[in-house]
Amino acid sequence: MMFLGLEGTLSLGMALFIASVAGGIVVAVAGAARIVQLRSNARKVRMLHKRG
């Protein structure tokens, strides 16, 4: 089997494990980006309320 220029064999269980770990990493990165975005927005709102 050839994928992205790599050739070899992989058991179904290992392929599913790798896919689940990769999916978890994608979800964690997206969640962290959203948390940073919300914290930044909250900081801006606090500064606007302090000013008046």
mmCIF file as Biopython writes it, N, C-alpha, C and O atoms, coordinates in Angstrom:
data_model
#
loop_
_atom_site.group_PDB
_atom_site.id
_atom_site.type_symbol
_atom_site.label_atom_id
_atom_site.label_alt_id
_atom_site.label_comp_id
_atom_site.label_asym_id
_atom_site.label_entity_id
_atom_site.label_seq_id
_atom_site.pdbx_PDB_ins_code
_atom_site.Cartn_x
_atom_site.Cartn_y
_atom_site.Cartn_z
_atom_site.occupancy
_atom_site.B_iso_or_equiv
_atom_site.auth_seq_id
_atom_site.auth_asym_id
_atom_site.pdbx_PDB_model_num
ATOM 1   N N  . MET A ? 1  ? 0.844   -1.175 0.000  1.0 0.0 1  A 1 
ATOM 2   C CA . MET A ? 1  ? 0.000   0.000  0.000  1.0 0.0 1  A 1 
ATOM 3   C C  . MET A ? 1  ? 0.890   1.239  0.000  1.0 0.0 1  A 1 
ATOM 4   O O  . MET A ? 1  ? 1.906   1.272  0.695  1.0 0.0 1  A 1 
ATOM 5   N N  . MET A ? 2  ? 0.519   2.255  -0.772 1.0 0.0 2  A 1 
ATOM 6   C CA . MET A ? 2  ? 1.314   3.471  -0.870 1.0 0.0 2  A 1 
ATOM 7   C C  . MET A ? 2  ? 0.454   4.679  -0.492 1.0 0.0 2  A 1 
ATOM 8   O O  . MET A ? 2  ? -0.655  4.839  -1.001 1.0 0.0 2  A 1 
ATOM 9   N N  . PHE A ? 3  ? 0.967   5.523  0.397  1.0 0.0 3  A 1 
ATOM 10  C CA . PHE A ? 3  ? 0.243   6.703  0.856  1.0 0.0 3  A 1 
ATOM 11  C C  . PHE A ? 3  ? 1.241   7.811  1.139  1.0 0.0 3  A 1 
ATOM 12  O O  . PHE A ? 3  ? 2.187   7.620  1.903  1.0 0.0 3  A 1 
ATOM 13  N N  . LEU A ? 4  ? 1.035   8.965  0.527  1.0 0.0 4  A 1 
ATOM 14  C CA . LEU A ? 4  ? 1.917   10.127 0.693  1.0 0.0 4  A 1 
ATOM 15  C C  . LEU A ? 4  ? 3.383   9.782  0.416  1.0 0.0 4  A 1 
ATOM 16  O O  . LEU A ? 4  ? 4.283   10.267 1.101  1.0 0.0 4  A 1 
ATOM 17  N N  . GLY A ? 5  ? 3.602   8.973  -0.557 1.0 0.0 5  A 1 
ATOM 18  C CA . GLY A ? 5  ? 4.956   8.610  -0.941 1.0 0.0 5  A 1 
ATOM 19  C C  . GLY A ? 5  ? 5.582   7.528  -0.080 1.0 0.0 5  A 1 
ATOM 20  O O  . GLY A ? 5  ? 6.722   7.132  -0.321 1.0 0.0 5  A 1 
ATOM 21  N N  . LEU A ? 6  ? 4.861   7.046  0.915  1.0 0.0 6  A 1 
ATOM 22  C CA . LEU A ? 6  ? 5.372   5.988  1.780  1.0 0.0 6  A 1 
ATOM 23  C C  . LEU A ? 6  ? 4.721   4.671  1.396  1.0 0.0 6  A 1 
ATOM 24  O O  . LEU A ? 6  ? 3.539   4.622  1.054  1.0 0.0 6  A 1 
ATOM 25  N N  . GLU A ? 7  ? 5.493   3.626  1.458  1.0 0.0 7  A 1 
ATOM 26  C CA . GLU A ? 7  ? 4.973   2.319  1.098  1.0 0.0 7  A 1 
ATOM 27  C C  . GLU A ? 7  ? 5.224   1.336  2.231  1.0 0.0 7  A 1 
ATOM 28  O O  . GLU A ? 7  ? 6.306   1.315  2.817  1.0 0.0 7  A 1 
ATOM 29  N N  . GLY A ? 8  ? 4.223   0.525  2.533  1.0 0.0 8  A 1 
ATOM 30  C CA . GLY A ? 8  ? 4.377   -0.460 3.594  1.0 0.0 8  A 1 
ATOM 31  C C  . GLY A ? 8  ? 3.033   -1.045 3.982  1.0 0.0 8  A 1 
ATOM 32  O O  . GLY A ? 8  ? 2.008   -0.776 3.355  1.0 0.0 8  A 1 
ATOM 33  N N  . THR A ? 9  ? 3.063   -1.849 5.027  1.0 0.0 9  A 1 
ATOM 34  C CA . THR A ? 9  ? 1.835   -2.451 5.517  1.0 0.0 9  A 1 
ATOM 35  C C  . THR A ? 9  ? 1.624   -2.035 6.964  1.0 0.0 9  A 1 
ATOM 36  O O  . THR A ? 9  ? 2.573   -1.743 7.692  1.0 0.0 9  A 1 
ATOM 37  N N  . LEU A ? 10 ? 0.358   -2.016 7.362  1.0 0.0 10 A 1 
ATOM 38  C CA . LEU A ? 10 ? 0.005   -1.600 8.705  1.0 0.0 10 A 1 
ATOM 39  C C  . LEU A ? 10 ? -1.282  -2.323 9.081  1.0 0.0 10 A 1 
ATOM 40  O O  . LEU A ? 10 ? -2.223  -2.384 8.290  1.0 0.0 10 A 1 
ATOM 41  N N  . SER A ? 11 ? -1.318  -2.870 10.290 1.0 0.0 11 A 1 
ATOM 42  C CA . SER A ? 11 ? -2.519  -3.570 10.723 1.0 0.0 11 A 1 
ATOM 43  C C  . SER A ? 11 ? -3.656  -2.570 10.922 1.0 0.0 11 A 1 
ATOM 44  O O  . SER A ? 11 ? -3.424  -1.391 11.187 1.0 0.0 11 A 1 
ATOM 45  N N  . LEU A ? 12 ? -4.874  -3.055 10.793 1.0 0.0 12 A 1 
ATOM 46  C CA . LEU A ? 12 ? -6.046  -2.196 10.945 1.0 0.0 12 A 1 
ATOM 47  C C  . LEU A ? 12 ? -6.085  -1.567 12.334 1.0 0.0 12 A 1 
ATOM 48  O O  . LEU A ? 12 ? -6.395  -0.383 12.468 1.0 0.0 12 A 1 
ATOM 49  N N  . GLY A ? 13 ? -5.775  -2.338 13.357 1.0 0.0 13 A 1 
ATOM 50  C CA . GLY A ? 13 ? -5.788  -1.817 14.720 1.0 0.0 13 A 1 
ATOM 51  C C  . GLY A ? 13 ? -4.809  -0.670 14.902 1.0 0.0 13 A 1 
ATOM 52  O O  . GLY A ? 13 ? -5.137  0.341  15.522 1.0 0.0 13 A 1 
ATOM 53  N N  . MET A ? 14 ? -3.614  -0.824 14.365 1.0 0.0 14 A 1 
ATOM 54  C CA . MET A ? 14 ? -2.608  0.230  14.487 1.0 0.0 14 A 1 
ATOM 55  C C  . MET A ? 14 ? -3.020  1.460  13.687 1.0 0.0 14 A 1 
ATOM 56  O O  . MET A ? 14 ? -2.805  2.586  14.135 1.0 0.0 14 A 1 
ATOM 57  N N  . ALA A ? 15 ? -3.605  1.262  12.515 1.0 0.0 15 A 1 
ATOM 58  C CA . ALA A ? 15 ? -4.057  2.387  11.699 1.0 0.0 15 A 1 
ATOM 59  C C  . ALA A ? 15 ? -5.157  3.164  12.425 1.0 0.0 15 A 1 
ATOM 60  O O  . ALA A ? 15 ? -5.157  4.395  12.409 1.0 0.0 15 A 1 
ATOM 61  N N  . LEU A ? 16 ? -6.087  2.459  13.059 1.0 0.0 16 A 1 
ATOM 62  C CA . LEU A ? 16 ? -7.151  3.126  13.808 1.0 0.0 16 A 1 
ATOM 63  C C  . LEU A ? 16 ? -6.593  3.853  15.025 1.0 0.0 16 A 1 
ATOM 64  O O  . LEU A ? 16 ? -7.057  4.943  15.360 1.0 0.0 16 A 1 
ATOM 65  N N  . PHE A ? 17 ? -5.612  3.269  15.683 1.0 0.0 17 A 1 
ATOM 66  C CA . PHE A ? 17 ? -4.989  3.915  16.830 1.0 0.0 17 A 1 
ATOM 67  C C  . PHE A ? 17 ? -4.299  5.216  16.415 1.0 0.0 17 A 1 
ATOM 68  O O  . PHE A ? 17 ? -4.459  6.246  17.069 1.0 0.0 17 A 1 
ATOM 69  N N  . ILE A ? 18 ? -3.539  5.161  15.334 1.0 0.0 18 A 1 
ATOM 70  C CA . ILE A ? 18 ? -2.853  6.363  14.843 1.0 0.0 18 A 1 
ATOM 71  C C  . ILE A ? 18 ? -3.858  7.431  14.444 1.0 0.0 18 A 1 
ATOM 72  O O  . ILE A ? 18 ? -3.654  8.612  14.725 1.0 0.0 18 A 1 
ATOM 73  N N  . ALA A ? 19 ? -4.942  7.025  13.791 1.0 0.0 19 A 1 
ATOM 74  C CA . ALA A ? 19 ? -5.969  7.983  13.388 1.0 0.0 19 A 1 
ATOM 75  C C  . ALA A ? 19 ? -6.638  8.622  14.598 1.0 0.0 19 A 1 
ATOM 76  O O  . ALA A ? 19 ? -6.928  9.818  14.581 1.0 0.0 19 A 1 
ATOM 77  N N  . SER A ? 20 ? -6.888  7.847  15.642 1.0 0.0 20 A 1 
ATOM 78  C CA . SER A ? 20 ? -7.537  8.406  16.826 1.0 0.0 20 A 1 
ATOM 79  C C  . SER A ? 20 ? -6.602  9.366  17.567 1.0 0.0 20 A 1 
ATOM 80  O O  . SER A ? 20 ? -7.046  10.403 18.059 1.0 0.0 20 A 1 
ATOM 81  N N  . VAL A ? 21 ? -5.330  9.031  17.647 1.0 0.0 21 A 1 
ATOM 82  C CA . VAL A ? 21 ? -4.364  9.933  18.291 1.0 0.0 21 A 1 
ATOM 83  C C  . VAL A ? 21 ? -4.244  11.228 17.488 1.0 0.0 21 A 1 
ATOM 84  O O  . VAL A ? 21 ? -4.226  12.316 18.064 1.0 0.0 21 A 1 
ATOM 85  N N  . ALA A ? 22 ? -4.163  11.117 16.173 1.0 0.0 22 A 1 
ATOM 86  C CA . ALA A ? 22 ? -4.077  12.309 15.326 1.0 0.0 22 A 1 
ATOM 87  C C  . ALA A ? 22 ? -5.339  13.156 15.470 1.0 0.0 22 A 1 
ATOM 88  O O  . ALA A ? 22 ? -5.254  14.383 15.530 1.0 0.0 22 A 1 
ATOM 89  N N  . GLY A ? 23 ? -6.497  12.521 15.524 1.0 0.0 23 A 1 
ATOM 90  C CA . GLY A ? 23 ? -7.745  13.257 15.708 1.0 0.0 23 A 1 
ATOM 91  C C  . GLY A ? 23 ? -7.779  13.965 17.044 1.0 0.0 23 A 1 
ATOM 92  O O  . GLY A ? 23 ? -8.243  15.102 17.127 1.0 0.0 23 A 1 
ATOM 93  N N  . GLY A ? 24 ? -7.298  13.319 18.087 1.0 0.0 24 A 1 
ATOM 94  C CA . GLY A ? 24 ? -7.239  13.945 19.401 1.0 0.0 24 A 1 
ATOM 95  C C  . GLY A ? 24 ? -6.326  15.155 19.415 1.0 0.0 24 A 1 
ATOM 96  O O  . GLY A ? 24 ? -6.626  16.164 20.053 1.0 0.0 24 A 1 
ATOM 97  N N  . ILE A ? 25 ? -5.220  15.052 18.717 1.0 0.0 25 A 1 
ATOM 98  C CA . ILE A ? 25 ? -4.290  16.185 18.641 1.0 0.0 25 A 1 
ATOM 99  C C  . ILE A ? 25 ? -4.945  17.358 17.918 1.0 0.0 25 A 1 
ATOM 100 O O  . ILE A ? 25 ? -4.813  18.504 18.347 1.0 0.0 25 A 1 
ATOM 101 N N  . VAL A ? 26 ? -5.647  17.078 16.831 1.0 0.0 26 A 1 
ATOM 102 C CA . VAL A ? 26 ? -6.330  18.140 16.084 1.0 0.0 26 A 1 
ATOM 103 C C  . VAL A ? 26 ? -7.371  18.820 16.966 1.0 0.0 26 A 1 
ATOM 104 O O  . VAL A ? 26 ? -7.465  20.047 16.972 1.0 0.0 26 A 1 
ATOM 105 N N  . VAL A ? 27 ? -8.149  18.047 17.705 1.0 0.0 27 A 1 
ATOM 106 C CA . VAL A ? 27 ? -9.172  18.605 18.586 1.0 0.0 27 A 1 
ATOM 107 C C  . VAL A ? 27 ? -8.524  19.435 19.694 1.0 0.0 27 A 1 
ATOM 108 O O  . VAL A ? 27 ? -9.020  20.512 20.024 1.0 0.0 27 A 1 
ATOM 109 N N  . ALA A ? 28 ? -7.433  18.953 20.266 1.0 0.0 28 A 1 
ATOM 110 C CA . ALA A ? 28 ? -6.748  19.687 21.334 1.0 0.0 28 A 1 
ATOM 111 C C  . ALA A ? 28 ? -6.193  21.015 20.828 1.0 0.0 28 A 1 
ATOM 112 O O  . ALA A ? 28 ? -6.294  22.030 21.517 1.0 0.0 28 A 1 
ATOM 113 N N  . VAL A ? 29 ? -5.613  21.019 19.639 1.0 0.0 29 A 1 
ATOM 114 C CA . VAL A ? 29 ? -5.065  22.260 19.077 1.0 0.0 29 A 1 
ATOM 115 C C  . VAL A ? 29 ? -6.184  23.251 18.787 1.0 0.0 29 A 1 
ATOM 116 O O  . VAL A ? 29 ? -6.052  24.440 19.079 1.0 0.0 29 A 1 
ATOM 117 N N  . ALA A ? 30 ? -7.282  22.771 18.215 1.0 0.0 30 A 1 
ATOM 118 C CA . ALA A ? 30 ? -8.416  23.657 17.933 1.0 0.0 30 A 1 
ATOM 119 C C  . ALA A ? 30 ? -9.001  24.214 19.234 1.0 0.0 30 A 1 
ATOM 120 O O  . ALA A ? 30 ? -9.340  25.395 19.300 1.0 0.0 30 A 1 
ATOM 121 N N  . GLY A ? 31 ? -9.119  23.387 20.252 1.0 0.0 31 A 1 
ATOM 122 C CA . GLY A ? 31 ? -9.633  23.844 21.534 1.0 0.0 31 A 1 
ATOM 123 C C  . GLY A ? 31 ? -8.723  24.871 22.177 1.0 0.0 31 A 1 
ATOM 124 O O  . GLY A ? 31 ? -9.197  25.874 22.711 1.0 0.0 31 A 1 
ATOM 125 N N  . ALA A ? 32 ? -7.425  24.632 22.134 1.0 0.0 32 A 1 
ATOM 126 C CA . ALA A ? 32 ? -6.472  25.586 22.710 1.0 0.0 32 A 1 
ATOM 127 C C  . ALA A ? 32 ? -6.527  26.921 21.974 1.0 0.0 32 A 1 
ATOM 128 O O  . ALA A ? 32 ? -6.449  27.979 22.600 1.0 0.0 32 A 1 
ATOM 129 N N  . ALA A ? 33 ? -6.660  26.878 20.649 1.0 0.0 33 A 1 
ATOM 130 C CA . ALA A ? 33 ? -6.752  28.118 19.877 1.0 0.0 33 A 1 
ATOM 131 C C  . ALA A ? 33 ? -8.010  28.885 20.253 1.0 0.0 33 A 1 
ATOM 132 O O  . ALA A ? 33 ? -7.983  30.111 20.359 1.0 0.0 33 A 1 
ATOM 133 N N  . ARG A ? 34 ? -9.109  28.173 20.456 1.0 0.0 34 A 1 
ATOM 134 C CA . ARG A ? 34 ? -10.364 28.833 20.842 1.0 0.0 34 A 1 
ATOM 135 C C  . ARG A ? 34 ? -10.263 29.434 22.236 1.0 0.0 34 A 1 
ATOM 136 O O  . ARG A ? 34 ? -10.778 30.528 22.465 1.0 0.0 34 A 1 
ATOM 137 N N  . ILE A ? 35 ? -9.621  28.757 23.163 1.0 0.0 35 A 1 
ATOM 138 C CA . ILE A ? 35 ? -9.450  29.291 24.514 1.0 0.0 35 A 1 
ATOM 139 C C  . ILE A ? 35 ? -8.613  30.564 24.483 1.0 0.0 35 A 1 
ATOM 140 O O  . ILE A ? 35 ? -8.943  31.543 25.154 1.0 0.0 35 A 1 
ATOM 141 N N  . VAL A ? 36 ? -7.539  30.555 23.711 1.0 0.0 36 A 1 
ATOM 142 C CA . VAL A ? 36 ? -6.704  31.756 23.577 1.0 0.0 36 A 1 
ATOM 143 C C  . VAL A ? 36 ? -7.525  32.899 22.991 1.0 0.0 36 A 1 
ATOM 144 O O  . VAL A ? 36 ? -7.415  34.038 23.444 1.0 0.0 36 A 1 
ATOM 145 N N  . GLN A ? 37 ? -8.339  32.602 21.995 1.0 0.0 37 A 1 
ATOM 146 C CA . GLN A ? 37 ? -9.180  33.619 21.369 1.0 0.0 37 A 1 
ATOM 147 C C  . GLN A ? 37 ? -10.179 34.196 22.384 1.0 0.0 37 A 1 
ATOM 148 O O  . GLN A ? 37 ? -10.360 35.412 22.445 1.0 0.0 37 A 1 
ATOM 149 N N  . LEU A ? 38 ? -10.814 33.349 23.165 1.0 0.0 38 A 1 
ATOM 150 C CA . LEU A ? 38 ? -11.787 33.823 24.154 1.0 0.0 38 A 1 
ATOM 151 C C  . LEU A ? 38 ? -11.120 34.631 25.258 1.0 0.0 38 A 1 
ATOM 152 O O  . LEU A ? 38 ? -11.672 35.636 25.708 1.0 0.0 38 A 1 
ATOM 153 N N  . ARG A ? 39 ? -9.939  34.205 25.700 1.0 0.0 39 A 1 
ATOM 154 C CA . ARG A ? 39 ? -9.225  34.961 26.743 1.0 0.0 39 A 1 
ATOM 155 C C  . ARG A ? 39 ? -8.821  36.338 26.237 1.0 0.0 39 A 1 
ATOM 156 O O  . ARG A ? 39 ? -8.903  37.322 26.971 1.0 0.0 39 A 1 
ATOM 157 N N  . SER A ? 40 ? -8.387  36.408 24.987 1.0 0.0 40 A 1 
ATOM 158 C CA . SER A ? 40 ? -8.004  37.685 24.399 1.0 0.0 40 A 1 
ATOM 159 C C  . SER A ? 40 ? -9.211  38.618 24.325 1.0 0.0 40 A 1 
ATOM 160 O O  . SER A ? 40 ? -9.116  39.803 24.643 1.0 0.0 40 A 1 
ATOM 161 N N  . ASN A ? 41 ? -10.335 38.070 23.905 1.0 0.0 41 A 1 
ATOM 162 C CA . ASN A ? 41 ? -11.554 38.871 23.814 1.0 0.0 41 A 1 
ATOM 163 C C  . ASN A ? 41 ? -11.993 39.349 25.199 1.0 0.0 41 A 1 
ATOM 164 O O  . ASN A ? 41 ? -12.398 40.501 25.355 1.0 0.0 41 A 1 
ATOM 165 N N  . ALA A ? 42 ? -11.918 38.485 26.192 1.0 0.0 42 A 1 
ATOM 166 C CA . ALA A ? 42 ? -12.303 38.863 27.547 1.0 0.0 42 A 1 
ATOM 167 C C  . ALA A ? 42 ? -11.389 39.964 28.087 1.0 0.0 42 A 1 
ATOM 168 O O  . ALA A ? 42 ? -11.849 40.865 28.789 1.0 0.0 42 A 1 
ATOM 169 N N  . ARG A ? 43 ? -10.113 39.893 27.765 1.0 0.0 43 A 1 
ATOM 170 C CA . ARG A ? 43 ? -9.163  40.917 28.212 1.0 0.0 43 A 1 
ATOM 171 C C  . ARG A ? 43 ? -9.522  42.275 27.601 1.0 0.0 43 A 1 
ATOM 172 O O  . ARG A ? 43 ? -9.470  43.300 28.281 1.0 0.0 43 A 1 
ATOM 173 N N  . LYS A ? 44 ? -9.885  42.275 26.314 1.0 0.0 44 A 1 
ATOM 174 C CA . LYS A ? 44 ? -10.275 43.528 25.650 1.0 0.0 44 A 1 
ATOM 175 C C  . LYS A ? 44 ? -11.535 44.108 26.274 1.0 0.0 44 A 1 
ATOM 176 O O  . LYS A ? 44 ? -11.626 45.320 26.473 1.0 0.0 44 A 1 
ATOM 177 N N  . VAL A ? 45 ? -12.501 43.259 26.581 1.0 0.0 45 A 1 
ATOM 178 C CA . VAL A ? 45 ? -13.749 43.724 27.194 1.0 0.0 45 A 1 
ATOM 179 C C  . VAL A ? 45 ? -13.472 44.318 28.569 1.0 0.0 45 A 1 
ATOM 180 O O  . VAL A ? 45 ? -14.036 45.356 28.916 1.0 0.0 45 A 1 
ATOM 181 N N  . ARG A ? 46 ? -12.611 43.674 29.360 1.0 0.0 46 A 1 
ATOM 182 C CA . ARG A ? 46 ? -12.265 44.205 30.691 1.0 0.0 46 A 1 
ATOM 183 C C  . ARG A ? 46 ? -11.610 45.574 30.576 1.0 0.0 46 A 1 
ATOM 184 O O  . ARG A ? 46 ? -11.910 46.474 31.361 1.0 0.0 46 A 1 
ATOM 185 N N  . MET A ? 47 ? -10.721 45.737 29.608 1.0 0.0 47 A 1 
ATOM 186 C CA . MET A ? 47 ? -10.047 47.033 29.428 1.0 0.0 47 A 1 
ATOM 187 C C  . MET A ? 47 ? -11.044 48.107 29.037 1.0 0.0 47 A 1 
ATOM 188 O O  . MET A ? 47 ? -10.928 49.240 29.504 1.0 0.0 47 A 1 
ATOM 189 N N  . LEU A ? 48 ? -12.019 47.791 28.197 1.0 0.0 48 A 1 
ATOM 190 C CA . LEU A ? 48 ? -13.018 48.772 27.804 1.0 0.0 48 A 1 
ATOM 191 C C  . LEU A ? 48 ? -13.899 49.169 28.988 1.0 0.0 48 A 1 
ATOM 192 O O  . LEU A ? 48 ? -14.278 50.335 29.100 1.0 0.0 48 A 1 
ATOM 193 N N  . HIS A ? 49 ? -14.229 48.236 29.865 1.0 0.0 49 A 1 
ATOM 194 C CA . HIS A ? 49 ? -15.040 48.553 31.033 1.0 0.0 49 A 1 
ATOM 195 C C  . HIS A ? 49 ? -14.270 49.371 32.049 1.0 0.0 49 A 1 
ATOM 196 O O  . HIS A ? 49 ? -14.862 50.191 32.751 1.0 0.0 49 A 1 
ATOM 197 N N  . LYS A ? 50 ? -12.958 49.169 32.145 1.0 0.0 50 A 1 
ATOM 198 C CA . LYS A ? 50 ? -12.147 49.962 33.070 1.0 0.0 50 A 1 
ATOM 199 C C  . LYS A ? 50 ? -12.091 51.421 32.636 1.0 0.0 50 A 1 
ATOM 200 O O  . LYS A ? 50 ? -12.097 52.324 33.472 1.0 0.0 50 A 1 
ATOM 201 N N  . ARG A ? 51 ? -12.038 51.646 31.330 1.0 0.0 51 A 1 
ATOM 202 C CA . ARG A ? 51 ? -11.908 53.008 30.818 1.0 0.0 51 A 1 
ATOM 203 C C  . ARG A ? 51 ? -13.201 53.808 31.003 1.0 0.0 51 A 1 
ATOM 204 O O  . ARG A ? 51 ? -13.166 55.032 31.129 1.0 0.0 51 A 1 
ATOM 205 N N  . GLY A ? 52 ? -14.294 53.138 31.018 1.0 0.0 52 A 1 
ATOM 206 C CA . GLY A ? 52 ? -15.482 53.922 31.255 1.0 0.0 52 A 1 
ATOM 207 C C  . GLY A ? 52 ? -16.640 53.413 30.531 1.0 0.0 52 A 1 
ATOM 208 O O  . GLY A ? 52 ? -17.729 53.977 30.634 1.0 0.0 52 A 1 
#
